[in-house]
Amino acid sequence: MNNLFYIMLVGLPVYVVMVVLGRQLRRRWNLRMGAPYHFICIANAVLAASYFILDVSVAAERDKHRVIMAAAFMLDSILLLTLFNRFYWEGYFAKKRNMVPPRFFTHATRLIGMTATAVLILQFVFDVRVPGLIASIGGLGLAVGLALRPVISNLTAGLTIQMGKPLKQGDWLYIDSRLAEVMELNWRTTRLRTIDHTYIEIPNVDLVNVHLQNYSYPTPHHAMRVTVPVEYEAPPNKVRAILLRSTEDVSGVLKDPAPEVYLKEFADSTIIYEIRVWIEKDSEHDRIADGIRTDAWYELRRAGLTMPFPQRVVQYLRPKDDSDAQARHIADMLGRNMIFSVLSDSQRQKLVVGAHKQLFGKGERIFRQGEEGNALYVVADGEADVFVESDGHSTRVNVVRSGECLGEFSLLTGEKLSASVQATKDCEVVLIPRERMAEILRESPELVERLSEILALRRLETEVILAESETQRSKKVVPKSQEEYANDFLKKMQDFFSV
């Protein structure tokens, strides 16, 4: 009867408190242990009641009490280790540091904790001296540690990476002379993907010991450098301006910070210049470098500059180009143009004297709207789009092909270029100086009136195209008449050429 009394008085309240605690853990932290938790509650309730029921002065009852105590302590260690794994590994690392701990850590924590609990129970509950046992466990732990040394090293390195955050998924790294993107970061290895979509898996212990550059930290904006060799005779300031132009139309090059060009080295047969631009998409690294080098080649070629290297030159003598035939060909192309068809054959021949060719690569700007136009551009080969920019919007108004001309308005009136022209294919363009046109108009001033009428007609055609664009329809701009345009152009040409 006394035993039942103590069970109801002591054991039952302990059981109820433990059950309420379990419900709170399940409700607040979603900790579900199921049936094992009820065994923990019963063991603690029996242990509490045993202090009043059993007489520890009697050897038999003392042994019973020790067995109950050992069972309760082992079950309690399971509860405490479960709470530790939940609040430390899963709570702190998973939620606070946004990291997923490997199962190895939780299992290792449970194994070490339960082993330590068993040793303590033997030592302090059953009064068993276990120095030999501890030594055996230590030796076994040492052997296991040596066997799992690579795994533990990688896990430790993974923990270092996860806590230090030197890199994360999506970052671009320069490692082992390769540029690669971090695709997956776990506790044992890191998986990377190169620009060529080759996957590399690197153990974490190797990753923390290697020198790497993170191009995505702290921001994805970073500089890339492209070297270009140029001949010694070219003035450095001129070369800098040319190479800066080669970056303007390359997609992926940021405008801010602005590109820069440095004279890097005086080599044996050339001067090495370095172009520094800022990018944010490392996956386009090779394409951007290719675009800069390609445009630099065209820009230097148009400027009459070369990229010399030590080489053996074998020269074959060839007949010189027939410059007269070339001039006649250009004059024939001008004759097919509405504006220059009013000139006589001899006047067109005179106009092309001193003309020279320039090459423009696909995607390059031949000229930009708002620049000074001091020459006539004749497209000898290739194709280009003509754009007019207004209020931040760009409208394509024409496509020019082989045999067509550009920049007539600027050539004849002195106005700034009214449109931008971008090559859609590699273009060979012949530039005719304005001075030749000035000589012809001063010799034949009667041409001014005929040219002004043609310019007026061309301007009206452009106005019609612009009026059809969305940005211009909302403005309700009323264009001038052809006669008004013709009078304006006539006055401008007379003032500009003093005729």
TORDREN-285200 format. One record per residue (C-alpha): chain; y, x, z. Coordinates in steps of 0.1 Angstrom, whole numbers, padded with zeros to 4 digits. Layout:
! residues N
SITE c    c2    c1    c3
SITE A     Y     X     Z
...
! end
This chain:
! residues 499
SITE c    c2    c1    c3
SITE A  0000  0000  0000
SITE A  0023  0029  0008
SITE A  0016  0044 -0026
SITE A  0026  0013 -0044
SITE A  0057  0010 -0023
SITE A  0068  0045 -0033
SITE A  0060  0039 -0069
SITE A  0081  0008 -0070
SITE A  0109  0023 -0049
SITE A  0111  0058 -0066
SITE A  0090  0059 -0097
SITE A  0102  0026 -0113
SITE A  0140  0034 -0110
SITE A  0134  0068 -0126
SITE A  0115  0052 -0155
SITE A  0142  0026 -0160
SITE A  0170  0053 -0160
SITE A  0151  0074 -0185
SITE A  0145  0044 -0208
SITE A  0182  0035 -0206
SITE A  0191  0071 -0214
SITE A  0167  0070 -0244
SITE A  0184  0038 -0257
SITE A  0218  0055 -0254
SITE A  0206  0085 -0273
SITE A  0192  0063 -0300
SITE A  0223  0041 -0302
SITE A  0250  0068 -0301
SITE A  0232  0097 -0318
SITE A  0204  0080 -0337
SITE A  0178  0101 -0318
SITE A  0144  0084 -0322
SITE A  0114  0099 -0304
SITE A  0092  0068 -0303
SITE A  0061  0068 -0282
SITE A  0064  0105 -0270
SITE A  0096  0096 -0252
SITE A  0078  0069 -0231
SITE A  0053  0095 -0220
SITE A  0082  0117 -0209
SITE A  0096  0087 -0189
SITE A  0063  0080 -0173
SITE A  0057  0117 -0164
SITE A  0091  0120 -0147
SITE A  0085  0087 -0128
SITE A  0051  0099 -0116
SITE A  0065  0133 -0107
SITE A  0093  0116 -0086
SITE A  0068  0094 -0068
SITE A  0044  0122 -0062
SITE A  0069  0139 -0039
SITE A  0064  0110 -0015
SITE A  0028  0101 -0022
SITE A  0010  0135 -0022
SITE A  0008  0158  0008
SITE A  0014  0193 -0006
SITE A  0001  0208  0026
SITE A -0034  0198  0016
SITE A -0048  0221 -0011
SITE A -0064  0193 -0032
SITE A -0033  0172 -0033
SITE A -0011  0203 -0038
SITE A -0031  0211 -0070
SITE A -0026  0175 -0082
SITE A  0011  0178 -0076
SITE A  0012  0211 -0096
SITE A -0006  0195 -0126
SITE A  0018  0165 -0126
SITE A  0048  0189 -0123
SITE A  0035  0211 -0152
SITE A  0029  0181 -0174
SITE A  0064  0167 -0166
SITE A  0081  0200 -0172
SITE A  0063  0205 -0206
SITE A  0073  0171 -0217
SITE A  0109  0176 -0205
SITE A  0111  0208 -0225
SITE A  0102  0189 -0256
SITE A  0131  0165 -0249
SITE A  0155  0193 -0242
SITE A  0145  0213 -0273
SITE A  0148  0182 -0294
SITE A  0183  0176 -0281
SITE A  0192  0213 -0287
SITE A  0180  0211 -0323
SITE A  0198  0178 -0329
SITE A  0232  0188 -0314
SITE A  0233  0225 -0323
SITE A  0215  0230 -0356
SITE A  0220  0195 -0370
SITE A  0252  0185 -0353
SITE A  0272  0217 -0352
SITE A  0260  0234 -0384
SITE A  0254  0203 -0406
SITE A  0284  0183 -0396
SITE A  0310  0207 -0383
SITE A  0304  0236 -0407
SITE A  0289  0215 -0436
SITE A  0257  0235 -0436
SITE A  0221  0225 -0439
SITE A  0200  0246 -0415
SITE A  0165  0255 -0427
SITE A  0134  0240 -0409
SITE A  0124  0276 -0399
SITE A  0152  0277 -0373
SITE A  0143  0243 -0357
SITE A  0106  0251 -0357
SITE A  0112  0286 -0343
SITE A  0135  0272 -0316
SITE A  0108  0247 -0305
SITE A  0081  0273 -0305
SITE A  0100  0299 -0285
SITE A  0112  0272 -0260
SITE A  0078  0258 -0254
SITE A  0063  0292 -0250
SITE A  0090  0302 -0225
SITE A  0084  0269 -0206
SITE A  0047  0276 -0204
SITE A  0052  0311 -0191
SITE A  0077  0298 -0164
SITE A  0052  0271 -0154
SITE A  0024  0296 -0149
SITE A  0048  0319 -0130
SITE A  0066  0295 -0107
SITE A  0044  0264 -0106
SITE A  0009  0279 -0104
SITE A  0020  0312 -0089
SITE A  0002  0331 -0117
SITE A  0015  0367 -0123
SITE A  0017  0371 -0160
SITE A  0032  0405 -0168
SITE A  0002  0413 -0190
SITE A  0007  0379 -0207
SITE A  0044  0385 -0213
SITE A  0036  0419 -0227
SITE A  0010  0404 -0250
SITE A  0034  0377 -0262
SITE A  0061  0404 -0267
SITE A  0037  0425 -0287
SITE A  0026  0395 -0308
SITE A  0063  0386 -0313
SITE A  0070  0421 -0325
SITE A  0041  0420 -0350
SITE A  0052  0387 -0363
SITE A  0088  0399 -0365
SITE A  0078  0429 -0385
SITE A  0057  0408 -0409
SITE A  0085  0383 -0414
SITE A  0113  0409 -0415
SITE A  0123  0402 -0452
SITE A  0124  0364 -0445
SITE A  0143  0369 -0413
SITE A  0168  0393 -0430
SITE A  0174  0368 -0458
SITE A  0178  0339 -0433
SITE A  0203  0360 -0412
SITE A  0222  0370 -0443
SITE A  0223  0333 -0454
SITE A  0236  0324 -0420
SITE A  0263  0350 -0424
SITE A  0273  0337 -0458
SITE A  0273  0301 -0446
SITE A  0295  0309 -0416
SITE A  0318  0334 -0432
SITE A  0322  0313 -0464
SITE A  0329  0343 -0487
SITE A  0316  0321 -0516
SITE A  0306  0286 -0523
SITE A  0289  0265 -0550
SITE A  0310  0265 -0582
SITE A  0327  0299 -0575
SITE A  0327  0325 -0603
SITE A  0317  0360 -0592
SITE A  0318  0394 -0609
SITE A  0286  0410 -0597
SITE A  0265  0439 -0612
SITE A  0289  0441 -0642
SITE A  0283  0404 -0650
SITE A  0304  0373 -0646
SITE A  0283  0344 -0631
SITE A  0288  0310 -0615
SITE A  0273  0301 -0581
SITE A  0249  0272 -0588
SITE A  0230  0270 -0556
SITE A  0234  0286 -0522
SITE A  0206  0282 -0497
SITE A  0194  0302 -0466
SITE A  0171  0326 -0484
SITE A  0186  0332 -0519
SITE A  0216  0325 -0540
SITE A  0212  0313 -0576
SITE A  0238  0322 -0602
SITE A  0243  0313 -0639
SITE A  0260  0337 -0662
SITE A  0283  0328 -0691
SITE A  0252  0330 -0714
SITE A  0235  0304 -0692
SITE A  0210  0329 -0678
SITE A  0199  0322 -0643
SITE A  0198  0349 -0617
SITE A  0183  0345 -0582
SITE A  0195  0371 -0557
SITE A  0182  0375 -0521
SITE A  0209  0368 -0496
SITE A  0204  0402 -0479
SITE A  0212  0419 -0512
SITE A  0242  0397 -0518
SITE A  0259  0406 -0485
SITE A  0254  0443 -0492
SITE A  0267  0444 -0527
SITE A  0303  0447 -0539
SITE A  0314  0415 -0555
SITE A  0346  0399 -0567
SITE A  0352  0362 -0562
SITE A  0374  0349 -0590
SITE A  0376  0314 -0575
SITE A  0390  0323 -0541
SITE A  0415  0315 -0528
SITE A  0425  0298 -0560
SITE A  0408  0296 -0595
SITE A  0439  0311 -0611
SITE A  0434  0348 -0617
SITE A  0444  0375 -0642
SITE A  0422  0388 -0670
SITE A  0431  0420 -0690
SITE A  0426  0427 -0727
SITE A  0433  0462 -0742
SITE A  0446  0467 -0777
SITE A  0450  0501 -0794
SITE A  0482  0506 -0815
SITE A  0494  0536 -0836
SITE A  0517  0562 -0820
SITE A  0546  0555 -0845
SITE A  0551  0520 -0832
SITE A  0580  0516 -0807
SITE A  0565  0503 -0774
SITE A  0591  0476 -0769
SITE A  0583  0462 -0804
SITE A  0546  0463 -0796
SITE A  0551  0445 -0763
SITE A  0570  0417 -0781
SITE A  0543  0414 -0808
SITE A  0514  0414 -0783
SITE A  0531  0388 -0761
SITE A  0533  0365 -0792
SITE A  0496  0369 -0796
SITE A  0490  0350 -0763
SITE A  0512  0320 -0770
SITE A  0488  0299 -0790
SITE A  0455  0308 -0773
SITE A  0441  0278 -0754
SITE A  0433  0285 -0718
SITE A  0461  0310 -0712
SITE A  0484  0298 -0684
SITE A  0521  0298 -0690
SITE A  0529  0304 -0654
SITE A  0525  0331 -0643
SITE A  0537  0344 -0677
SITE A  0516  0369 -0697
SITE A  0526  0406 -0695
SITE A  0520  0437 -0716
SITE A  0517  0472 -0702
SITE A  0515  0506 -0719
SITE A  0483  0518 -0703
SITE A  0473  0551 -0718
SITE A  0483  0578 -0744
SITE A  0449  0584 -0760
SITE A  0439  0610 -0785
SITE A  0448  0591 -0816
SITE A  0463  0558 -0803
SITE A  0483  0542 -0776
SITE A  0464  0518 -0754
SITE A  0482  0486 -0744
SITE A  0469  0462 -0718
SITE A  0476  0424 -0721
SITE A  0474  0406 -0688
SITE A  0471  0369 -0688
SITE A  0463  0343 -0662
SITE A  0434  0318 -0666
SITE A  0416  0293 -0645
SITE A  0384  0286 -0665
SITE A  0361  0316 -0663
SITE A  0335  0298 -0685
SITE A  0360  0304 -0714
SITE A  0366  0341 -0706
SITE A  0350  0354 -0737
SITE A  0367  0328 -0760
SITE A  0401  0335 -0745
SITE A  0397  0373 -0750
SITE A  0385  0367 -0785
SITE A  0416  0345 -0792
SITE A  0440  0371 -0779
SITE A  0424  0400 -0799
SITE A  0423  0379 -0830
SITE A  0459  0369 -0828
SITE A  0469  0404 -0819
SITE A  0453  0417 -0851
SITE A  0472  0393 -0872
SITE A  0505  0399 -0855
SITE A  0501  0437 -0858
SITE A  0490  0434 -0894
SITE A  0521  0413 -0903
SITE A  0543  0438 -0886
SITE A  0528  0466 -0907
SITE A  0511  0483 -0877
SITE A  0476  0496 -0874
SITE A  0449  0501 -0847
SITE A  0438  0537 -0854
SITE A  0407  0553 -0840
SITE A  0391  0588 -0847
SITE A  0373  0583 -0879
SITE A  0362  0599 -0911
SITE A  0381  0583 -0940
SITE A  0366  0582 -0975
SITE A  0392  0571 -1000
SITE A  0385  0558 -1034
SITE A  0413  0557 -1059
SITE A  0419  0523 -1073
SITE A  0445  0510 -1098
SITE A  0477  0498 -1081
SITE A  0482  0461 -1078
SITE A  0502  0446 -1106
SITE A  0534  0437 -1088
SITE A  0549  0421 -1119
SITE A  0519  0397 -1122
SITE A  0521  0389 -1086
SITE A  0559  0381 -1089
SITE A  0551  0358 -1119
SITE A  0525  0340 -1099
SITE A  0548  0333 -1070
SITE A  0575  0322 -1094
SITE A  0551  0298 -1110
SITE A  0543  0283 -1076
SITE A  0580  0279 -1069
SITE A  0583  0261 -1103
SITE A  0559  0234 -1091
SITE A  0581  0227 -1060
SITE A  0605  0198 -1063
SITE A  0634  0218 -1049
SITE A  0630  0250 -1069
SITE A  0621  0233 -1101
SITE A  0658  0230 -1108
SITE A  0660  0268 -1112
SITE A  0654  0284 -1145
SITE A  0625  0308 -1151
SITE A  0648  0338 -1149
SITE A  0664  0326 -1116
SITE A  0629  0321 -1100
SITE A  0619  0355 -1111
SITE A  0651  0369 -1095
SITE A  0644  0349 -1064
SITE A  0610  0365 -1057
SITE A  0623  0401 -1060
SITE A  0617  0417 -1026
SITE A  0593  0391 -1014
SITE A  0565  0403 -0992
SITE A  0532  0388 -0979
SITE A  0522  0381 -0943
SITE A  0488  0370 -0929
SITE A  0485  0342 -0903
SITE A  0452  0334 -0885
SITE A  0438  0300 -0880
SITE A  0456  0283 -0851
SITE A  0486  0306 -0852
SITE A  0522  0293 -0855
SITE A  0538  0303 -0887
SITE A  0572  0294 -0872
SITE A  0585  0271 -0845
SITE A  0609  0243 -0844
SITE A  0644  0254 -0833
SITE A  0640  0290 -0845
SITE A  0665  0307 -0870
SITE A  0651  0304 -0905
SITE A  0663  0333 -0927
SITE A  0635  0332 -0954
SITE A  0615  0308 -0976
SITE A  0578  0306 -0968
SITE A  0555  0301 -0997
SITE A  0518  0294 -0989
SITE A  0499  0315 -1014
SITE A  0466  0307 -0998
SITE A  0454  0286 -0969
SITE A  0465  0254 -0952
SITE A  0489  0244 -0924
SITE A  0501  0214 -0905
SITE A  0538  0205 -0901
SITE A  0549  0190 -0867
SITE A  0582  0176 -0856
SITE A  0587  0176 -0818
SITE A  0609  0150 -0801
SITE A  0611  0140 -0764
SITE A  0580  0160 -0756
SITE A  0559  0144 -0783
SITE A  0547  0161 -0814
SITE A  0542  0142 -0847
SITE A  0524  0156 -0877
SITE A  0546  0148 -0907
SITE A  0529  0169 -0935
SITE A  0501  0191 -0945
SITE A  0510  0221 -0967
SITE A  0484  0238 -0990
SITE A  0483  0267 -1014
SITE A  0514  0267 -1037
SITE A  0537  0247 -1014
SITE A  0568  0259 -0996
SITE A  0582  0258 -0961
SITE A  0616  0263 -0946
SITE A  0637  0251 -0975
SITE A  0662  0232 -0954
SITE A  0669  0262 -0932
SITE A  0670  0285 -0962
SITE A  0696  0264 -0980
SITE A  0718  0250 -0952
SITE A  0716  0276 -0924
SITE A  0702  0249 -0900
SITE A  0676  0259 -0875
SITE A  0641  0252 -0885
SITE A  0635  0214 -0881
SITE A  0597  0215 -0876
SITE A  0569  0237 -0864
SITE A  0541  0249 -0887
SITE A  0506  0258 -0875
SITE A  0479  0273 -0897
SITE A  0447  0252 -0898
SITE A  0430  0279 -0919
SITE A  0437  0316 -0924
SITE A  0469  0317 -0944
SITE A  0485  0342 -0968
SITE A  0523  0334 -0968
SITE A  0549  0350 -0991
SITE A  0584  0354 -0975
SITE A  0614  0353 -0998
SITE A  0647  0366 -0982
SITE A  0677  0343 -0980
SITE A  0698  0369 -0997
SITE A  0681  0363 -1030
SITE A  0690  0326 -1028
SITE A  0726  0334 -1019
SITE A  0730  0356 -1051
SITE A  0716  0328 -1073
SITE A  0739  0301 -1059
SITE A  0770  0323 -1061
SITE A  0761  0330 -1098
SITE A  0754  0293 -1105
SITE A  0773  0271 -1081
SITE A  0765  0240 -1101
SITE A  0730  0241 -1086
SITE A  0743  0233 -1051
SITE A  0749  0196 -1060
SITE A  0714  0191 -1075
SITE A  0698  0209 -1046
SITE A  0716  0187 -1021
SITE A  0703  0155 -1038
SITE A  0667  0168 -1036
SITE A  0671  0178 -1000
SITE A  0684  0143 -0992
SITE A  0654  0127 -1008
SITE A  0631  0150 -0988
SITE A  0649  0142 -0956
SITE A  0645  0105 -0961
SITE A  0607  0110 -0967
SITE A  0605  0127 -0933
SITE A  0625  0100 -0916
SITE A  0601  0073 -0929
SITE A  0571  0092 -0914
SITE A  0589  0097 -0881
SITE A  0599  0060 -0880
SITE A  0563  0050 -0881
SITE A  0554  0071 -0850
SITE A  0552  0053 -0816
SITE A  0579  0075 -0800
SITE A  0604  0068 -0828
SITE A  0597  0030 -0832
SITE A  0610  0024 -0797
SITE A  0643  0042 -0804
SITE A  0654  0019 -0833
SITE A  0672  0048 -0850
SITE A  0689  0038 -0883
SITE A  0686  0066 -0908
SITE A  0714  0076 -0931
SITE A  0714  0067 -0968
SITE A  0704  0091 -0995
SITE A  0740  0095 -1006
SITE A  0752  0103 -0970
SITE A  0725  0129 -0966
SITE A  0733  0144 -1000
SITE A  0770  0147 -0991
SITE A  0761  0163 -0957
SITE A  0738  0189 -0974
SITE A  0764  0196 -1001
SITE A  0791  0204 -0976
SITE A  0767  0226 -0955
SITE A  0755  0246 -0985
SITE A  0790  0251 -0998
SITE A  0801  0264 -0964
SITE A  0770  0284 -0958
SITE A  0769  0302 -0991
SITE A  0807  0302 -0997
SITE A  0804  0285 -1031
! end
